[in-house]
Structures are given as structure tokens and as C-alpha cells.
Amino acid sequence: MTIQVAVCGPRDCTGEDESNAREVGRLLAERGAVVICGGYGGVMAAVAAGARSAGGTVVGILSRTDREGADPNLSIVIPTGVGEARNTVIVNSGDAVIVVGGSWGTLSELAFAMRRGRVPVVQLGGWRILDGEGRPVAGVRHISSPEEAVTATGLWPDHRPS
């Protein structure tokens, strides 16, 4: 079965987040993964553009009941009509979840992925979640580059960069 990786991030993102997401998408596509995202702008559009630039497949899980506003780089568009509840569909569809940047919606995706507890969750930039004692919450793999993000999923243990 083809590896699927959910990539989550804000619509209103920084230039650095956009650049990182584009590179994450490209790297995932080069490894043959299907990229799953929210399907709109910002990090979602950047990861879609990166994956498509490398010939990859990108699935957009939309919050709306129609395709309006969907990024043109999506290969497959799934309008759900369930609003932000679609965030659970996105993270439940991945063999790993990569979070790029931070926003309230992105935080909900991170929380759903951690609550699910069955797949690696990798975070590149964005918000840091602390426990009641001010320590980073265990389980999220914080990394500093797109290459590290893809590697940290553990989905390609024998992959050697070209």
C-alpha cells in the first residue's frame, strides 16, 4: 500500500513556513508518498506545489461542500462539508503527520494526531506545547529542516539522499 503523509499547517503562514512546506512536499513526492493536506492556501498550497513539482499525488480534504478555493496543485479534491472536523480526517489518513508552522487550526490537527497515538508526529517550526510544569510535551518530534522532518517520520529507514 502506498505511504500517505498528512502535512498540516496554517493558511496564513510565514515565508519560512511556506518554503519549508514546499520542500517537505517535494521530498515526500520523491519518496513516492501521497501527500494529504487541508487543500487551501498557505502551508497547504506550498506542500501541494512542492509535491506536484516532483510528480507527486496530493489529496486535499476540504472543509467546504464544494471545491471553491481549492488549491490548483491538488491531484484529488474531497469536499467534506464538515468544517474543521475535517482535521481529524486529514490526520487519521496519514502514516505520519508533519506539522509546519502554527495556528489554532494547526494546533487542533497536532492534538488529534497525538491523541490518535498510532503514527509519528513531527513538527517543523510553529508553536511548542508545554505541560503544566513548563516542559515540552513528550511525543512530538521537533526538528529544524524539511529533510529532518521527512526522515523523522521513520517511514523510509533505508533512504539515502541523492
Salt bridges, closest charged atoms under 4 A:
GLU18 OE2 - ARG22 NH2 3.43
GLU23 OE2 - ARG26 NH2 2.40
GLU30 OE2 - ARG26 NH1 2.34
ASP66 OD1 - ARG64 NE 2.90
GLU68 OE1 - ARG64 NH2 3.26
ASP131 OD2 - ARG135 NH2 3.17
GLU133 OE1 - ARG135 NH1 3.54
GLU147 OE2 - ARG31 NH2 3.04
